[in-house]
Amino acid sequence: MLISIAIMLMTGMAAGWVCKKLRLPALLGMLLTGIMLGPYALNLIDTSILNISAELRRIALIIILARAGLSLDMADLKRVGRPAVLMCFVPACFELLGMMLLAPRLLGISVLDAAIMGAVVGAVSPAVIVPKMLKLMEEGCGTAKSIPQMILAGASVDDVFVIVLFSAVTGLATGESISPVHFITIPVSIILGIGLGLLAGWLLAGYFKRIHIHDTVKVLIILCLSFVLVSLEDLYSHLIPFSALIAIMALGIALQKISQNTARRLADKCNKLWIPAELLLFILVGASFDIRYALGAGKEAVLLILAVLLFRMAGVFCCLVKTNLTVSERLFCMLAYMPKATVQAAIGGIPLAMGLPCGTIVLTVAVLSIVITAPLGAFLIDCTYKKLLKPG
């Protein structure tokens, strides 16, 4: 295992450095590293790592969401208002609709199978978007109109909405009926997640004020509490629905509200943790990519992914109607809201594990969507934000 980790990290860093020199996003190099070292190519990654890859990817996501919460200013987000709320669900609905319209024609699957595929592909990736938006906030690009904050918050809630939709449509595919309860859980899980996170952040802030400990220890306490929240969601979400990912962000926001200086220092610590976490996340995502399935899906799958992205961009455009954003700023939001990785890597294989007939093609399209949209979205954000956004 140790040799595999060393090979993954060294090769991933080298490939990321090469991509940066070629003016490409570093995560493209990490994805290609995972594909090259994975079980479908050179097979140099130890199976014990692959067996826990889902947990490792989740840890990476927790780190970046904790950092986002510590950096997100709610006052900026309140100024955005309605568009921030719409961004949480409208683009995903547009993409799901596009998938249901196009997938049966391009791939020859049923409308229900297309809905399952749309629910997998429809979520944006906080792991790609959050670091980019934090970078924009640090540089002050678009912050005068709170554009990075709007995209950051929307991407986090979007995942909750899409995962609930996924549970509903897969339940329908296995013979269960969809009841209003499936959709009531969406606002309930968001509200309870925010409340639980704010409470945890308030308690931690009081503890940090009374007990003097190093910032590194504080970050470890936050991460441990975040792991507990995620585990509780896995165990008890069927009884009390709440979003652990939103709770983690809310925890950081509460800490920042009470002690901004402490939150800033902790965000810097999380930023350092993100360096190895990002490598592991995207290398392991690349390792799940089966080249044979991708070749079997053919150009129709690629065309489908690109076409439903247009539906998503149309959804983002609708969210921004009657705002004070310029045409170039709206275009940036449409481009920045396309990357996919985290949710697709997490749930893309579930239909196959459930034995659904569409499982193989859903997994193939999910991984293809990561390979296409994650580097493309990151590349477009990096190349356009200075041209399309005004400095704060």
Residue pairs with C-beta under 8 A, 6 or more apart in sequence:
1 46
1 48
1 49
3 46
4 44
4 45
4 46
4 49
5 49
7 37
7 44
7 45
8 33
8 34
8 37
8 45
8 49
8 279
8 280
8 283
9 276
9 279
9 280
11 33
11 36
11 37
12 29
12 30
12 33
12 34
12 279
12 282
12 283
13 279
14 29
15 29
15 30
15 32
15 33
16 26
16 27
16 29
16 30
16 279
17 26
17 29
18 29
19 25
19 26
19 28
19 29
20 26
23 383
24 375
24 379
25 375
25 378
25 379
25 382
27 128
27 278
27 282
27 374
27 375
27 378
28 374
28 375
28 378
28 379
30 278
30 279
30 281
30 282
30 283
30 286
31 282
31 283
31 285
31 286
31 289
31 370
31 371
31 374
31 375
32 286
33 283
33 286
34 45
34 282
34 283
34 284
34 285
34 286
34 287
34 288
34 289
35 41
35 286
35 287
35 289
35 291
35 371
36 42
36 286
37 43
37 44
37 45
37 283
37 287
38 45
38 286
38 287
38 288
38 289
39 45
39 47
39 50
39 287
40 289
40 290
40 291
40 292
41 291
45 287
49 56
49 284
50 284
50 287
53 284
53 287
53 288
54 345
54 346
56 280
56 281
56 284
57 280
57 281
57 284
57 285
57 342
57 345
57 346
58 230
58 346
59 227
59 277
60 127
60 274
60 277
60 278
60 280
60 281
61 126
61 127
61 245
61 281
61 342
62 223
62 226
62 227
62 230
62 245
62 248
63 223
63 270
63 273
63 274
63 277
64 126
64 127
64 130
64 131
64 270
64 274
64 277
64 278
65 126
65 130
65 156
65 226
65 245
65 248
65 249
65 252
66 219
66 222
66 223
66 226
66 248
66 249
66 251
66 252
66 270
67 130
67 134
67 252
67 267
67 270
67 271
67 274
68 126
68 130
68 133
68 134
68 152
68 156
68 249
68 252
69 197
69 248
69 249
69 250
69 251
69 252
69 253
69 255
69 256
70 252
70 253
70 255
70 256
70 263
70 264
70 266
70 267
70 270
71 134
71 137
71 252
71 256
71 263
71 267
72 149
72 152
72 153
72 249
72 252
72 253
72 256
73 149
73 256
74 253
74 257
76 143
76 146
76 149
77 84
77 146
77 149
77 150
77 153
79 145
79 146
80 145
80 146
80 149
80 150
83 150
83 319
83 320
83 323
84 149
84 150
84 153
84 154
86 318
86 319
87 150
87 151
87 153
87 154
87 158
87 316
87 319
87 337
88 153
88 154
88 157
88 158
88 161
89 157
89 158
89 161
90 315
90 316
90 318
90 319
91 124
91 158
91 312
91 313
91 315
91 316
91 319
91 337
92 122
92 123
92 158
92 161
92 162
92 165
92 312
92 315
93 315
94 311
94 312
94 314
94 315
94 318
95 118
95 121
95 122
95 308
95 309
95 311
95 312
95 315
96 115
96 118
96 119
96 122
96 165
97 118
97 311
98 118
98 307
98 308
98 310
98 311
98 312
99 114
99 115
99 117
99 118
99 121
99 122
99 304
99 308
99 311
100 111
100 114
100 115
100 118
102 114
102 304
102 307
102 308
103 109
103 113
103 114
103 117
103 118
103 304
104 110
104 111
104 114
106 300
106 301
106 303
106 304
107 114
107 297
107 300
107 301
107 304
107 361
109 117
109 358
109 361
110 358
112 169
112 172
112 173
113 173
113 356
113 357
113 358
113 361
113 362
115 169
116 166
116 169
116 170
116 173
116 351
116 356
116 358
116 362
117 358
117 361
117 362
117 365
117 366
118 308
119 162
119 165
119 166
119 168
119 169
119 170
120 166
120 343
120 344
120 347
120 348
120 351
120 362
120 365
120 366
121 305
121 308
121 340
121 344
121 365
121 366
121 369
122 162
122 165
122 312
123 158
123 159
123 162
123 163
123 340
123 342
123 343
123 344
124 154
124 155
124 158
124 159
124 337
124 338
124 339
124 340
125 155
125 339
125 340
125 341
125 342
125 343
125 344
125 370
125 374
126 155
126 156
126 159
126 245
126 342
127 278
127 281
127 282
127 341
127 342
128 339
128 340
128 341
128 342
128 374
128 377
128 378
129 151
129 152
129 155
129 336
129 337
129 339
129 377
130 152
130 155
130 156
131 274
131 278
132 336
132 378
132 381
132 382
133 148
133 149
133 151
133 152
133 155
133 336
134 148
134 152
136 142
136 143
136 147
136 148
136 385
136 389
137 143
137 148
137 149
139 391
140 391
140 392
141 148
141 385
141 386
141 389
141 390
141 391
141 392
142 148
142 329
142 332
142 385
142 389
142 390
142 392
143 149
143 392
144 390
144 391
144 392
145 324
145 325
145 329
147 325
147 329
147 332
147 333
147 389
150 333
151 333
151 336
151 337
154 337
155 337
156 245
156 246
156 249
157 190
157 246
159 245
159 342
159 343
160 186
160 189
160 190
160 193
160 243
160 245
160 246
161 186
162 343
163 343
163 347
164 182
164 183
164 185
164 186
164 189
166 347
166 350
167 182
168 178
168 182
168 183
169 178
170 350
170 351
170 354
170 356
171 177
171 178
171 182
172 178
173 351
173 356
173 358
174 354
174 356
185 241
188 241
188 242
189 237
189 241
189 242
189 243
189 246
190 243
190 246
192 240
192 241
192 242
192 243
193 242
193 243
193 244
193 245
193 246
193 247
193 250
194 246
194 247
194 250
195 250
196 229
196 242
196 247
196 250
197 229
197 246
197 247
197 248
197 249
197 250
197 251
197 253
197 254
198 250
198 251
198 253
198 254
199 254
200 225
200 229
200 247
200 251
200 254
201 250
201 251
201 252
201 253
201 254
201 255
201 257
201 258
202 254
202 258
204 221
204 222
204 225
204 251
204 254
204 255
205 254
205 255
205 258
205 259
205 262
208 218
208 255
208 259
208 262
209 259
215 262
215 265
215 266
215 269
216 269
218 262
218 266
218 269
219 266
219 269
219 270
219 273
222 251
222 252
222 255
222 266
225 251
226 244
226 248
226 251
229 244
229 247
229 248
230 244
230 245
230 248
232 244
233 242
233 243
233 244
252 263
252 267
255 262
255 263
255 266
256 263
256 264
281 341
281 342
282 341
282 374
284 345
285 341
285 345
285 367
285 370
285 374
286 371
288 345
288 348
288 349
288 367
289 367
289 370
289 371
290 363
290 364
290 367
293 360
293 363
293 364
293 367
294 301
294 364
294 367
294 368
294 371
296 364
297 361
297 364
297 365
297 368
301 361
301 364
301 365
301 368
302 368
302 372
304 365
305 365
305 368
305 369
305 372
305 373
306 372
309 338
309 373
312 337
312 338
313 334
313 335
313 337
313 338
316 330
316 333
316 334
316 337
317 330
317 334
320 330
320 333
323 330
325 333
328 387
328 388
328 389
329 388
329 389
329 390
331 384
331 388
332 381
332 384
332 385
332 388
332 389
335 377
335 380
335 381
335 384
336 377
336 380
336 381
336 385
338 373
338 376
338 377
338 380
339 373
339 374
339 376
339 377
339 378
340 369
340 370
340 373
340 374
340 377
341 370
341 374
344 366
344 367
344 369
344 370
345 366
345 367
345 370
347 366
348 362
348 363
348 366
348 367
349 359
349 363
349 366
351 358
351 359
351 362
351 363
352 359
352 360
352 362
352 363
353 359
356 362
